[in-house]
């Protein structure tokens, strides 16, 4: 089976990318990402069925967030890194499984692979189209994509030292629920709305993290021209990345410009002390290939 991905609004023919992603993602990356999501569902199956206290799972909690984040559109297309993350998460899954006494686990919690080839073979049977009912499939995927966004924000907050285990617990609950064939479309609509509620919670967590470290946002005029110095563009949402880059380039004669999603960084007071924080360059993310 070829790849199938329809998680972004740019998807081919508004139905799904089946040969290569419009984003540039190839078939191998797509399949390895599918398997990674399936493994996360297996971990969640163990956590939920085993009633595991996730306050004792700090490493697994973080790696689940990181794994979800890796599969967001345009976040990571490194097939070797995603293969390695699969291996890491399967190892964490198996370690967790040995620590709890729980039976009747889903295949996602017990499958085995021993090579990239076996990973790709397994991925063929567990991707998006493995769910035959189109309504159920769409709702499961909508929930999963919501969790990916939540994971990205939660990881950014975590990088600033802010964490809310309520969010992590919901991610486990929701991922496990996407394996439950007894749930109807109505049940999944309810879970979709609950996903949105927790999305608001994680945005509040990230806002608290950002403002506690970088100050309350201020209306700010941003330069959209260019200087004559050599420069580095930085995109994304992680303000700690920007902070580190500005510190590393201070006094070097190299300017720093935000690009695309990083534009809002200009309204945080903490960054205004850097004279080489020169402005914003470029257009929307979907024009990056042209610029």
N, C-alpha and C positions, 0 to 999 in steps of 0.2 A: 504494500500500500504506500502511495506517495504521501507527502506531508499534507496536513490540513490545519490551517490557522485562520481564525476570523476575529481575533481579539482587538483589532484596531479599526478605526473608521476608514482607513485607506485600503482595506482589503480588496483583492481583485474582484471586479464585477459586482462589488457589494455582496458577495456571497462567501468567499473564502479563497485563500492562497493555497494552491495545490502543487505548484512546481517550485516556485521560489517566492519568498515574501516580497511584497511591494517595498517593505522596509529594508530588504537586502538579506534577510535571514534565509539560509539554505535548508535543504531537507534534513540533513544530519542534525543541525542545530535544533530545528523544530522538533524532531523526534526525541532527542535527548532532553529537551525541555519538557515534553509531554511525560516522559518517564520520571523526571524529577518531581513534577507535580503529583504523579501517581504515588511515588514514594512518600511524599509529604502526607498524602491522604492515609497511607498505611501507618505512618507514625501517629497520626491523629486518631486512627482507629484504635490503636493500642492505648493511647492516653485516655480516650473517652471510655472505652470498655473497662480498662483497668483502674479507672478513677484515680489517675496518677496526680499527685501533688506537684503542679508545674513550678512551684517556687523552688523545687529541687532540681529543675531542669534548665539552669541558666544557659548552658552551652547549646542545648538542643533548641531552646526558645529562640536564641539569637540566630542559629543556623537555619531554622525554619523561615524566619523573616528574610534572611539573606537569600535563601533559595527562591522564595516567591519573588523577591525583588529582581533577581537575575533573569527571570522570565518575562519581565515587562518589555514591551516593544522598545527596541533601540537601546536596551540597557546592557546586554552582553551577548555577543554572537561568537564568542570564543569556544569552539566545540570541545577543545581539550579541557578547558576550565569547567565547562558544564558536565563533561564526563567525570572529572575528578569530584565535582560536587555531588553527583549521583553516588559515587563510591562512598563518599563521606557520610551522606545521609542514610544510605543502606546500612553502613556500619553502626551509626547512631541508633537506627531503628532496631537492629538486631540486639544491640546492647540493652536498649530499653525493654525489649521483649523478654529478655532473660531475667530482668529485674522484677517483673510483675507476673502474677499468677492469673492468666486469663486465657480462655479457650475460644474456639469458634471465631477466629480472626479472619478478616477479609484477605483475599489474595494479595492486595496491596501491601499487607503487613508481613507476608511470608514468601513472596516470590524470590527467586535467586537468579543472578546473572554472574558471569565470570569473564566477560570480555565486552569490548565495544560492540562487536557483532551481535552478541546475545542481548545487549541493551537495546539495540535498534530493532531486533526481532521482537522483543517484548513490547517495545513502544508501539509497534504496528497494531497491537490488540488493545491498547489502553488509552489511545488518544481521544480527541474530542468526539469523533464519530462512533466511538464504542458504545455510546448511549443512543439507542435506536429511536426512541420517542423524541421527536423534534422539540416539543414544548419542554419536556424534562431536561433535554440536553441544553437548550437555550438558557433555562433558569440555572442549571448547575454551572454553566460557563459564566453567566453574569455574576453569580456569587463568587466564583473563583477569581474573576477579574477584579471584583471589588476588594477581595482579600489581598491581591497583589498590590493594589494601591495603598491599602492600609499598612501592609508590610513595609513598603518604601518609607512612608511617613514615620512608622514606629521605629525603623532602623535609624533614620535621621535623628529622631528624638533620643534614641538610645546612645548615639554618638556624643550627645551633649549631657548624658547622665540621667535622662528622664525615661522612666519605664512605667507601664501600667499593665499588670498581669491580667486584668480583666480583658484587655484587648487580646493578649496572647491566648487566653482561655477560649475566647470566642473564635479565634482563628482555628484552633483545634476542633472545636465543636462543629463549625461550618464545613471544614474540609472533610471531617468524618461523615457528615450528613450527605455529602455528594456521592458517597458510596452506598447509601441506603436506598435500595430499590423499593422499599415499602412507602417511601414518601411520595405523595401525590404532587401534581403541579400546584395545587392550592397551598400545600405545606411549604413548597419551595418558594412560592411568592412571599409567604410570611417570613421565611428565612432571608429572602432578598431584602425585604424592608428592614429586618434586624441588622443585616450587613450594613445598610445605609446608616442606621443609628450609630453603629460602632465606628463607621467612617467619620462621623462628626466628632466622636470622642477622640479619635486618634488625631484629627486635625487640631483639636483643642490642646492635646498633649504636645504636639509639635510647636504650636504657637507659644505655649508656656515655656518650652525648651528654648526656642529662638529668642524670645523677648527677655528671658531671664539672663541670657548670655550676651546678647547683642543690642538690647535696648528696645524701646517701643518704636515702631515705624513712624517716620515723619514724611510729610509731603516733600518730595525732592525733585529738583530738575536734573535730568541726566544728559550728559553730553553724548550725542550720537555721531559726532565727527571722529577724526583720528588725529593723533599726534605723529611726530616723526620718529619716536623711539621704537625699538623692537618691542614686540608685545606678545602676550599669551592670552588666548580666549579661554574662558571657563564657562561651562554650562551645567545643567543639572539643578538639584534642589538642596544639596547638602552644604549649608553655610560653613561648616567646619572645614570643608575642602577649600573654600574660598579664603577663610582665615589663615589656613596653613600656607596657601600659595602667596598671599600678600606678605606674610612674615618672611617667607623664603626669598622673595624678590625685592624686599625692602633695601634700598640703597644700591641696587645693581644697575639702574638705568633701564630696566625692563618694566614696561607698563602692563597693567592687567585690565582686560575688558570683559564684562559679562557678555554672554550670548544666550539668546532664547530664554529658557526657563529661569536662568539665574538673574534676570533683570531686576526682580524685586529686592535683591540684596542691597541695592543702592539706598533704600529708605531706612536701613538700620543704622542708628547713630555710631555704632562701634567701628564701622568701616570707613567713616568719613575722615578719620585721622590719617589715612594712607594717601599721600600725595600722588602716588603712582596708580591709584585706582581710577583709571582714566575715563571710563564711560561704558556704553553698551555698543556692541558692533554686531551687525547682521540682522536677519529677519527671523521668521518663525521656523520651528524645527523642521518642518517638512520642506523647507527650501535649502537645507544644509548641504545637499549634494551639489547644488548650483553655486553656492557661495564658497 
